[in-house]
Amino acid sequence: MAGTQDMECEEPGRLGVAVTASSVGIWFAREVLPLEGALMQFLRRSWRNRSDVEDLCQDVYVRVYEAAQKQIPEPVKPFVFATARNLLINRVRREQIVPIESIGDLGALDIAADEPGPDRNVMAREELRRLQAALDSLPPRCREAVILRKIDGLSRREIAVRMGISEDTVHRHLTDGRYALADLLYAGSSDMRWTS
């Protein structure tokens, strides 16, 4: 019987010694509980709500104890503080998520809508009309090159292949189109005709 008592005094989870509930309890009291002061200080520094610190400490203890039932962590202190850090990270992540079911009226959140107001919609429509009129005033090949580049996002080489012209000609169409559009849109010209 003396051999059985000696096994319980040895450190559980090491060198083939079985991990039992009583051996984990002894290990926990000897290795983890003395870290409580430092752990509480860490939690107070790291967590903004002081009233949660004691609960957090207990949650850390539960996680450490459950892990020790499988295998005793070595070294103990870094494991305890890594567990605390991970617990805090999980709590922060959970607090940042607001379940959609918990909010009956999304308008109650008083969050500014990403949609523009009516005045911005009117201004945007007017700008689009001016841009369309300016594009329509360009010569057909120039207009095609500008649309392929700026709207369809094709490269000069792709435009040259599609239009059956050289890249230099594409470059010239794009340059002419850019200057013409700038003149038509920003110079305040009411005459939307192409001038060469």
Backbone hydrogen bonds in HBPLUS format (Angstrom, degrees):
<---DONOR---> <-ACCEPTOR-->    atom                        ^
c    i                          cat <-CA-CA->   ^        H-A-AA   ^      H-
h    n   atom  resd res      DA  || num        DHA   H-A  angle D-A-AA Bond
n    s   type  num  typ     dist DA aas  dist angle  dist       angle   num
A0004-THR N   A0001-MET O   3.09 MM   3  5.32 129.7  2.35 102.4 114.8     1
A0005-GLN N   A0001-MET O   3.32 MM   4  6.76 156.8  2.38 152.1 157.3     2
A0006-ASP N   A0002-ALA O   3.14 MM   4  6.36 153.2  2.22 144.5 151.8     3
A0007-MET N   A0003-GLY O   3.19 MM   4  6.42 146.6  2.31 138.8 146.6     4
A0008-GLU N   A0004-THR O   3.29 MM   4  6.65 151.7  2.38 146.2 152.6     5
A0009-CYS N   A0005-GLN O   3.23 MM   4  6.52 140.3  2.40 143.0 153.3     6
A0009-CYS N   A0006-ASP O   3.21 MM   3  5.17 128.8  2.49  93.8 107.0     7
A0010-GLU N   A0006-ASP O   3.13 MM   4  6.43 136.3  2.33 141.8 153.1     8
A0010-GLU N   A0007-MET O   3.19 MM   3  5.18 130.3  2.45  93.3 106.2     9
A0013-GLY N   A0017-VAL O   3.06 MM   4  5.42 147.1  2.17 129.8 135.4    10
A0017-VAL N   A0014-ARG O   2.96 MM   3  5.55 166.3  1.98 124.2 128.8    11
A0024-VAL N   A0020-THR O   2.88 MM   4  6.11 154.5  1.94 154.4 161.3    12
A0025-GLY N   A0021-ALA O   2.99 MM   4  6.17 153.4  2.06 142.4 150.0    13
A0026-ILE N   A0022-SER O   2.97 MM   4  6.20 156.3  2.03 146.4 152.2    14
A0027-TRP N   A0023-SER O   2.95 MM   4  6.11 166.0  1.97 145.2 149.5    15
A0028-PHE N   A0024-VAL O   2.76 MM   4  5.88 161.0  1.79 149.8 155.7    16
A0029-ALA N   A0025-GLY O   2.99 MM   4  6.16 165.3  2.01 148.1 151.5    17
A0030-ARG N   A0026-ILE O   2.97 MM   4  6.15 154.4  2.04 149.2 156.7    18
A0031-GLU N   A0027-TRP O   2.75 MM   4  5.76 163.8  1.78 160.0 163.6    19
A0032-VAL N   A0028-PHE O   2.94 MM   4  5.04 140.4  2.10 125.4 138.0    20
A0033-LEU N   A0028-PHE O   3.13 MM   5  6.48 162.9  2.16 161.7 165.1    21
A0035-LEU N   A0032-VAL O   2.85 MM   3  5.48 154.5  1.91 121.7 130.2    22
A0036-GLU N   A0033-LEU O   3.06 MM   3  5.40 167.4  2.08 120.1 122.0    23
A0039-LEU N   A0035-LEU O   2.85 MM   4  5.99 159.6  1.89 159.4 166.3    24
A0040-MET N   A0036-GLU O   2.82 MM   4  5.93 165.6  1.84 155.7 158.7    25
A0041-GLN N   A0037-GLY O   3.05 MM   4  6.24 156.7  2.11 144.3 150.9    26
A0042-PHE N   A0038-ALA O   2.93 MM   4  6.15 158.3  1.98 146.5 152.4    27
A0043-LEU N   A0039-LEU O   2.90 MM   4  6.18 162.2  1.93 153.3 158.0    28
A0044-ARG N   A0040-MET O   2.88 MM   4  6.06 158.6  1.92 149.8 155.6    29
A0045-ARG N   A0041-GLN O   3.02 MM   4  6.21 157.3  2.07 148.9 154.6    30
A0046-SER N   A0042-PHE O   2.95 MM   4  6.06 146.7  2.06 145.3 155.1    31
A0047-TRP N   A0043-LEU O   2.89 MM   4  5.72 141.7  2.04 149.8 155.4    32
A0052-ASP N   A0049-ASN O   3.11 MM   3  5.77 160.5  2.15 118.1 123.9    33
A0053-VAL N   A0050-ARG O   3.24 MM   3  5.45 161.0  2.27 109.0 114.6    34
A0056-LEU N   A0052-ASP O   2.88 MM   4  6.10 157.6  1.93 157.3 164.8    35
A0057-CYS N   A0053-VAL O   2.92 MM   4  6.16 155.4  1.98 149.5 156.0    36
A0058-GLN N   A0054-GLU O   3.05 MM   4  6.35 157.9  2.10 146.3 151.5    37
A0059-ASP N   A0055-ASP O   2.91 MM   4  6.21 153.0  1.98 147.9 155.8    38
A0060-VAL N   A0056-LEU O   2.89 MM   4  6.20 151.7  1.97 149.9 157.5    39
A0061-TYR N   A0057-CYS O   2.95 MM   4  6.29 159.2  2.00 149.4 155.1    40
A0062-VAL N   A0058-GLN O   2.92 MM   4  6.21 156.9  1.97 149.1 155.1    41
A0063-ARG N   A0059-ASP O   3.03 MM   4  6.28 164.4  2.06 149.0 152.5    42
A0064-VAL N   A0060-VAL O   2.89 MM   4  6.10 164.8  1.92 157.4 161.8    43
A0065-TYR N   A0061-TYR O   2.84 MM   4  5.94 165.2  1.86 152.4 157.0    44
A0066-GLU N   A0062-VAL O   2.90 MM   4  6.06 163.6  1.93 151.4 156.0    45
A0067-ALA N   A0063-ARG O   2.98 MM   4  6.13 157.1  2.03 145.3 151.6    46
A0068-ALA N   A0064-VAL O   2.91 MM   4  6.12 151.0  2.00 146.9 155.4    47
A0069-GLN N   A0065-TYR O   3.08 MM   4  6.38 130.1  2.34 141.9 154.4    48
A0069-GLN N   A0066-GLU O   3.27 MM   3  5.24 137.2  2.47  93.8 105.1    49
A0070-LYS N   A0067-ALA O   3.15 MM   3  5.58 147.0  2.26 106.9 115.8    50
A0071-GLN N   A0067-ALA O   3.10 MM   4  6.41 173.2  2.11 154.8 155.7    51
A0079-PHE N   A0076-VAL O   3.05 MM   3  5.22 115.6  2.48 102.0 118.2    52
A0080-VAL N   A0076-VAL O   2.93 MM   4  6.22 159.4  1.98 161.6 168.0    53
A0081-PHE N   A0077-LYS O   3.10 MM   4  6.34 167.1  2.11 159.6 162.3    54
A0082-ALA N   A0078-PRO O   2.86 MM   4  5.94 148.5  1.96 143.0 152.2    55
A0083-THR N   A0079-PHE O   2.92 MM   4  6.05 153.2  1.99 146.2 153.5    56
A0084-ALA N   A0080-VAL O   2.98 MM   4  6.27 154.1  2.05 143.5 150.7    57
A0085-ARG N   A0081-PHE O   2.92 MM   4  6.10 162.6  1.95 144.2 148.8    58
A0086-ASN N   A0082-ALA O   2.94 MM   4  6.10 164.3  1.96 148.7 152.8    59
A0087-LEU N   A0083-THR O   2.93 MM   4  6.10 152.8  2.01 146.6 154.4    60
A0088-LEU N   A0084-ALA O   2.98 MM   4  6.27 158.6  2.03 152.0 157.2    61
A0089-ILE N   A0085-ARG O   2.97 MM   4  6.26 157.9  2.02 151.2 157.4    62
A0090-ASN N   A0086-ASN O   2.96 MM   4  6.17 161.9  2.00 148.3 152.8    63
A0091-ARG N   A0087-LEU O   2.96 MM   4  6.22 154.1  2.03 147.5 154.8    64
A0092-VAL N   A0088-LEU O   2.96 MM   4  6.21 160.9  2.00 152.4 156.8    65
A0093-ARG N   A0089-ILE O   3.00 MM   4  6.25 165.6  2.02 153.0 156.8    66
A0094-ARG N   A0090-ASN O   2.94 MM   4  6.13 159.3  1.99 147.0 152.9    67
A0095-GLU N   A0091-ARG O   2.91 MM   4  6.13 154.0  1.98 150.0 156.8    68
A0096-GLN N   A0092-VAL O   3.09 MM   4  6.29 137.2  2.28 145.5 156.2    69
A0096-GLN N   A0093-ARG O   3.26 MM   3  5.28 132.9  2.49  95.4 107.6    70
A0097-ILE N   A0094-ARG O   3.34 MM   3  5.50 149.8  2.43 101.2 109.4    71
A0102-SER N   A0099-PRO O   3.05 MM   3  5.53 144.5  2.18 109.7 119.3    72
A0103-ILE N   A0100-ILE O   3.28 MM   3  5.67 163.6  2.31 109.3 114.2    73
A0108-ALA N   A0105-ASP O   2.90 MM   3  5.39 149.2  2.00 111.6 120.9    74
A0109-LEU N   A0106-LEU O   3.17 MM   3  5.58 156.6  2.22 107.8 114.5    75
A0110-ASP N   A0107-GLY O   3.20 MM   3  5.69 158.2  2.25 110.5 116.5    76
A0121-ASN N   A0117-GLY O   3.06 MM   4  6.40 150.7  2.15 150.2 159.2    77
A0122-VAL N   A0118-PRO O   3.03 MM   4  6.31 157.7  2.09 149.8 154.7    78
A0123-MET N   A0119-ASP O   3.05 MM   4  6.28 163.3  2.08 146.4 150.9    79
A0124-ALA N   A0120-ARG O   2.88 MM   4  6.01 157.8  1.93 146.2 152.6    80
A0125-ARG N   A0121-ASN O   2.94 MM   4  6.15 159.7  1.98 149.1 154.3    81
A0126-GLU N   A0122-VAL O   3.00 MM   4  6.23 157.6  2.05 149.2 155.3    82
A0127-GLU N   A0123-MET O   2.95 MM   4  6.22 157.9  2.00 149.5 155.3    83
A0128-LEU N   A0124-ALA O   2.93 MM   4  6.18 156.4  1.98 148.7 155.3    84
A0129-ARG N   A0125-ARG O   2.94 MM   4  6.21 153.8  2.01 147.3 154.3    85
A0130-ARG N   A0126-GLU O   2.97 MM   4  6.27 158.5  2.02 149.5 155.1    86
A0131-LEU N   A0127-GLU O   2.88 MM   4  6.11 157.7  1.93 149.1 155.6    87
A0132-GLN N   A0128-LEU O   2.85 MM   4  6.05 161.4  1.88 150.0 155.0    88
A0133-ALA N   A0129-ARG O   2.92 MM   4  6.12 159.6  1.96 147.3 153.0    89
A0134-ALA N   A0130-ARG O   2.88 MM   4  6.08 152.8  1.95 144.8 152.7    90
A0135-LEU N   A0131-LEU O   2.82 MM   4  6.08 162.1  1.86 154.1 158.8    91
A0136-ASP N   A0132-GLN O   2.87 MM   4  6.04 157.8  1.92 147.6 154.1    92
A0137-SER N   A0133-ALA O   3.11 MM   4  6.29 129.9  2.38 135.3 147.3    93
A0137-SER N   A0134-ALA O   3.14 MM   3  5.17 134.9  2.35  95.6 108.1    94
A0138-LEU N   A0135-LEU O   3.13 MM   3  5.47 154.9  2.19 108.5 115.9    95
A0143-ARG N   A0139-PRO O   2.82 MM   4  5.97 167.1  1.84 166.6 171.2    96
A0144-GLU N   A0140-PRO O   2.92 MM   4  6.09 159.2  1.97 148.0 153.6    97
A0145-ALA N   A0141-ARG O   3.06 MM   4  6.26 159.9  2.11 143.6 148.4    98
A0146-VAL N   A0142-CYS O   2.96 MM   4  6.23 162.8  1.99 154.5 159.1    99
A0147-ILE N   A0143-ARG O   2.91 MM   4  6.12 164.4  1.94 155.0 159.3   100
A0148-LEU N   A0144-GLU O   2.91 MM   4  6.08 163.1  1.94 150.2 155.3   101
A0149-ARG N   A0145-ALA O   3.01 MM   4  6.15 149.4  2.10 144.1 152.2   102
A0150-LYS N   A0146-VAL O   2.78 MM   4  5.78 166.7  1.80 159.1 161.1   103
A0151-ILE N   A0147-ILE O   2.93 MM   4  5.05 146.3  2.04 126.6 136.7   104
A0152-ASP N   A0147-ILE O   3.00 MM   5  6.44 157.3  2.05 157.8 163.9   105
A0154-LEU N   A0148-LEU O   2.95 MM   6  5.78 168.2  1.96 156.8 152.8   106
A0159-ILE N   A0155-SER O   2.94 MM   4  6.22 156.4  2.00 151.7 158.5   107
A0160-ALA N   A0156-ARG O   2.86 MM   4  6.08 160.1  1.90 151.3 156.8   108
A0161-VAL N   A0157-ARG O   3.02 MM   4  6.30 158.7  2.06 150.6 155.5   109
A0162-ARG N   A0158-GLU O   2.94 MM   4  6.12 165.5  1.96 148.1 152.5   110
A0163-MET N   A0159-ILE O   2.80 MM   4  5.92 162.9  1.83 157.1 161.3   111
A0164-GLY N   A0160-ALA O   2.81 MM   4  5.57 123.9  2.12 136.4 149.8   112
A0165-ILE N   A0160-ALA O   3.03 MM   5  4.93 148.6  2.13 135.4 142.5   113
A0170-VAL N   A0166-SER O   3.05 MM   4  6.43 154.1  2.12 146.0 153.6   114
A0171-HIS N   A0167-GLU O   2.86 MM   4  6.11 160.3  1.89 148.4 153.6   115
A0172-ARG N   A0168-ASP O   2.95 MM   4  6.23 154.5  2.01 144.6 151.3   116
A0173-HIS N   A0169-THR O   2.86 MM   4  6.16 162.6  1.89 152.9 157.2   117
A0174-LEU N   A0170-VAL O   2.88 MM   4  6.12 163.0  1.91 157.0 161.6   118
A0175-THR N   A0171-HIS O   2.93 MM   4  6.10 159.9  1.97 149.3 155.0   119
A0176-ASP N   A0172-ARG O   2.86 MM   4  6.01 171.5  1.87 155.6 158.3   120
A0177-GLY N   A0173-HIS O   2.82 MM   4  5.88 158.2  1.86 144.9 152.0   121
A0178-ARG N   A0174-LEU O   2.86 MM   4  5.97 157.0  1.91 145.5 151.6   122
A0179-TYR N   A0175-THR O   3.06 MM   4  6.30 167.9  2.07 154.8 157.0   123
A0180-ALA N   A0176-ASP O   2.91 MM   4  6.05 162.2  1.94 150.7 156.5   124
A0181-LEU N   A0177-GLY O   2.85 MM   4  5.96 163.3  1.88 150.3 155.0   125
A0182-ALA N   A0178-ARG O   2.96 MM   4  6.10 157.9  2.00 146.1 152.6   126
A0183-ASP N   A0179-TYR O   2.92 MM   4  6.13 161.3  1.96 149.2 154.2   127
A0184-LEU N   A0180-ALA O   2.88 MM   4  6.08 163.3  1.91 150.4 155.3   128
A0185-LEU N   A0181-LEU O   2.79 MM   4  5.81 160.4  1.83 151.3 156.6   129
A0186-TYR N   A0182-ALA O   2.86 MM   4  5.50 159.7  1.90 142.7 149.4   130
A0187-ALA N   A0183-ASP O   3.13 MM   4  4.95 142.6  2.28 120.2 127.7   131
